[in-house]
Amino acid sequence: MEKLFSYGTLQLEQVQLDTFGRLLEGQADILQGYVVGEVEITDAAVLKSSGQRFHPALIKTGLAADTVTGTIFIITEQELANADSYEVDDYVRVAESFSSGINAWVYVAKGY
């Protein structure tokens, strides 16, 4: 099983149903050293699923005072691959450690 931190559209029910075929359960957590920016989405399938032209995107600052709240979901390897397909090329998946001590994957803005 994989752990995936979501702070944006992967928390939306419709996106979860479209991406994973089910609703996910998770636990709230906090990621330090990042702020939330945004990227413009042009992928038609992602736009249809989320209903949002701009999606949040994490930008690393390295400052402990900068925090982002979200949810850590437990998903399968196949579901992680589905999430990789959902996230557009403006994101990259990285491993991070969270306030709870849990290590999980998170999508961040590419190039930051």
C-alpha contacts under 8 A as a table, 3 or more apart, distances in Angstrom:
res1	aa1	res2	aa2	distance
1	M	74	I	6.53
1	M	75	I	5.77
1	M	76	T	4.86
1	M	77	E	6.35
2	E	74	I	5.67
2	E	75	I	5.19
2	E	76	T	5.70
2	E	77	E	6.23
2	E	80	L	7.22
2	E	104	A	7.53
2	E	105	W	7.98
3	K	72	I	6.31
3	K	73	F	5.59
3	K	74	I	4.72
3	K	75	I	6.18
3	K	103	N	7.47
3	K	104	A	4.81
3	K	105	W	6.12
4	L	72	I	5.37
4	L	73	F	5.21
4	L	74	I	6.53
4	L	75	I	7.20
4	L	80	L	7.77
4	L	104	A	5.30
4	L	105	W	4.70
4	L	106	V	5.92
5	F	70	G	6.64
5	F	71	T	5.48
5	F	72	I	4.23
5	F	73	F	6.28
5	F	104	A	6.21
5	F	105	W	6.01
5	F	106	V	5.12
5	F	107	Y	7.94
6	S	9	T	7.61
6	S	10	L	5.87
6	S	11	Q	6.26
6	S	70	G	5.48
6	S	71	T	5.26
6	S	72	I	6.30
6	S	73	F	7.57
6	S	106	V	6.84
6	S	107	Y	7.95
7	Y	10	L	7.42
7	Y	11	Q	7.03
7	Y	56	P	7.77
7	Y	68	V	7.29
7	Y	69	T	6.43
7	Y	70	G	4.34
7	Y	71	T	6.55
8	G	11	Q	5.93
8	G	12	L	7.75
8	G	55	H	7.08
8	G	56	P	5.87
8	G	57	A	7.98
8	G	70	G	7.71
9	T	12	L	5.32
9	T	15	V	6.74
9	T	50	S	6.41
9	T	55	H	7.02
9	T	56	P	7.79
10	L	13	E	7.88
10	L	15	V	5.86
10	L	16	Q	6.07
11	Q	15	V	7.38
11	Q	16	Q	6.99
11	Q	71	T	7.69
12	L	15	V	5.34
12	L	16	Q	6.26
12	L	50	S	7.45
13	E	16	Q	5.12
13	E	17	L	6.20
13	E	23	L	6.36
14	Q	17	L	5.09
14	Q	18	D	6.06
14	Q	49	S	6.37
14	Q	50	S	7.09
15	V	18	D	5.08
15	V	19	T	5.83
15	V	49	S	5.40
15	V	50	S	5.84
16	Q	19	T	5.12
16	Q	20	F	5.42
16	Q	21	G	6.68
16	Q	22	R	6.20
16	Q	23	L	5.64
16	Q	24	L	6.92
17	L	20	F	5.50
17	L	21	G	4.37
17	L	22	R	4.84
17	L	23	L	6.02
18	D	21	G	5.78
18	D	49	S	6.71
19	T	79	E	7.71
19	T	82	N	6.04
19	T	83	A	6.57
19	T	86	Y	6.82
20	F	23	L	7.53
20	F	79	E	5.85
20	F	82	N	6.80
20	F	83	A	7.86
24	L	73	F	6.58
24	L	74	I	7.79
24	L	75	I	7.94
25	E	73	F	6.04
25	E	74	I	7.38
26	G	71	T	5.86
26	G	72	I	5.26
26	G	73	F	4.34
26	G	74	I	6.66
27	Q	71	T	5.28
27	Q	72	I	5.38
27	Q	73	F	6.83
28	A	69	T	7.24
28	A	70	G	5.68
28	A	71	T	4.37
28	A	72	I	6.32
29	D	69	T	5.94
29	D	70	G	5.67
29	D	71	T	5.67
29	D	72	I	6.58
29	D	98	F	6.70
29	D	99	S	6.49
29	D	100	S	6.52
30	I	67	T	6.51
30	I	68	V	5.63
30	I	69	T	4.53
30	I	70	G	6.33
30	I	98	F	5.83
30	I	99	S	5.39
30	I	100	S	7.55
31	L	34	Y	6.96
31	L	67	T	5.53
31	L	68	V	5.20
31	L	69	T	6.43
31	L	70	G	8.00
31	L	96	E	7.98
31	L	97	S	7.35
31	L	98	F	5.05
31	L	99	S	6.29
32	Q	62	G	7.69
32	Q	63	L	7.29
32	Q	64	A	5.48
32	Q	65	A	7.12
32	Q	66	D	5.80
32	Q	67	T	4.40
32	Q	68	V	6.55
32	Q	98	F	7.12
32	Q	99	S	7.32
33	G	60	K	5.93
33	G	61	T	5.31
33	G	62	G	4.19
33	G	63	L	4.59
33	G	64	A	5.05
33	G	65	A	6.94
33	G	66	D	5.05
33	G	67	T	5.95
34	Y	58	L	6.12
34	Y	59	I	5.43
34	Y	60	K	4.35
34	Y	61	T	5.24
34	Y	62	G	6.57
34	Y	63	L	7.27
34	Y	66	D	5.46
34	Y	67	T	5.71
34	Y	68	V	6.48
35	V	58	L	5.70
35	V	59	I	5.40
35	V	60	K	6.57
35	V	61	T	6.98
35	V	66	D	5.93
35	V	67	T	6.37
35	V	68	V	6.36
36	V	56	P	6.07
36	V	57	A	5.57
36	V	58	L	4.66
36	V	59	I	6.13
36	V	68	V	7.14
37	G	56	P	5.64
37	G	57	A	5.03
37	G	58	L	5.89
37	G	59	I	6.43
38	E	54	F	6.18
38	E	55	H	5.36
38	E	56	P	4.24
38	E	57	A	4.78
38	E	58	L	7.70
39	V	54	F	5.53
39	V	55	H	5.45
39	V	56	P	6.41
39	V	57	A	6.27
39	V	90	D	7.19
39	V	109	A	7.93
40	E	53	R	5.85
40	E	54	F	4.50
40	E	55	H	6.47
41	I	46	V	7.44
41	I	47	L	6.70
41	I	52	Q	7.82
41	I	53	R	5.28
41	I	54	F	5.77
41	I	55	H	6.83
41	I	88	V	7.62
42	T	46	V	7.92
42	T	47	L	7.02
42	T	53	R	7.34
43	D	46	V	5.45
43	D	47	L	6.15
43	D	88	V	7.32
44	A	47	L	5.06
44	A	48	K	6.08
45	A	48	K	5.10
45	A	49	S	6.18
46	V	49	S	5.13
46	V	50	S	6.03
46	V	51	G	7.89
46	V	86	Y	6.57
46	V	87	E	7.98
47	L	50	S	5.41
47	L	51	G	5.24
47	L	52	Q	5.86
47	L	53	R	6.24
48	K	51	G	5.33
48	K	52	Q	7.99
52	Q	55	H	6.67
57	A	91	Y	7.50
57	A	107	Y	7.58
57	A	108	V	5.71
57	A	109	A	5.18
58	L	107	Y	7.34
58	L	108	V	4.63
58	L	109	A	5.44
59	I	108	V	6.41
59	I	109	A	5.89
59	I	112	Y	5.69
60	K	108	V	7.98
60	K	112	Y	6.24
61	T	66	D	7.31
62	G	66	D	7.80
63	L	66	D	5.52
64	A	67	T	7.13
72	I	104	A	7.37
75	I	79	E	5.89
75	I	80	L	6.64
76	T	79	E	5.05
76	T	80	L	6.27
77	E	80	L	5.00
77	E	81	A	6.33
78	Q	81	A	5.00
78	Q	82	N	6.26
79	E	82	N	4.80
79	E	83	A	6.18
80	L	83	A	4.95
80	L	84	D	6.23
81	A	84	D	4.96
81	A	85	S	6.37
82	N	85	S	5.08
82	N	86	Y	6.28
83	A	86	Y	4.95
83	A	87	E	6.20
84	D	87	E	5.37
84	D	88	V	8.00
84	D	93	R	7.80
85	S	88	V	7.25
87	E	90	D	7.81
87	E	91	Y	6.42
87	E	107	Y	7.87
88	V	91	Y	6.05
89	D	92	V	7.36
89	D	110	K	7.75
90	D	109	A	5.95
90	D	110	K	5.32
91	Y	107	Y	5.81
91	Y	108	V	5.35
91	Y	109	A	4.67
91	Y	110	K	4.82
92	V	107	Y	5.40
92	V	108	V	5.51
92	V	109	A	6.39
92	V	110	K	5.40
93	R	105	W	6.35
93	R	106	V	5.49
93	R	107	Y	4.37
93	R	108	V	6.36
94	V	105	W	5.52
94	V	106	V	5.51
94	V	107	Y	6.32
94	V	108	V	7.20
95	A	103	N	6.79
95	A	104	A	5.58
95	A	105	W	4.46
95	A	106	V	6.25
96	E	103	N	5.64
96	E	104	A	5.72
96	E	105	W	6.30
96	E	106	V	6.97
97	S	101	G	6.15
97	S	102	I	5.80
97	S	103	N	4.39
97	S	104	A	6.51
98	F	101	G	5.31
98	F	102	I	5.48
98	F	103	N	6.23
98	F	104	A	7.62
99	S	102	I	7.37
108	V	112	Y	7.86
109	A	112	Y	5.98
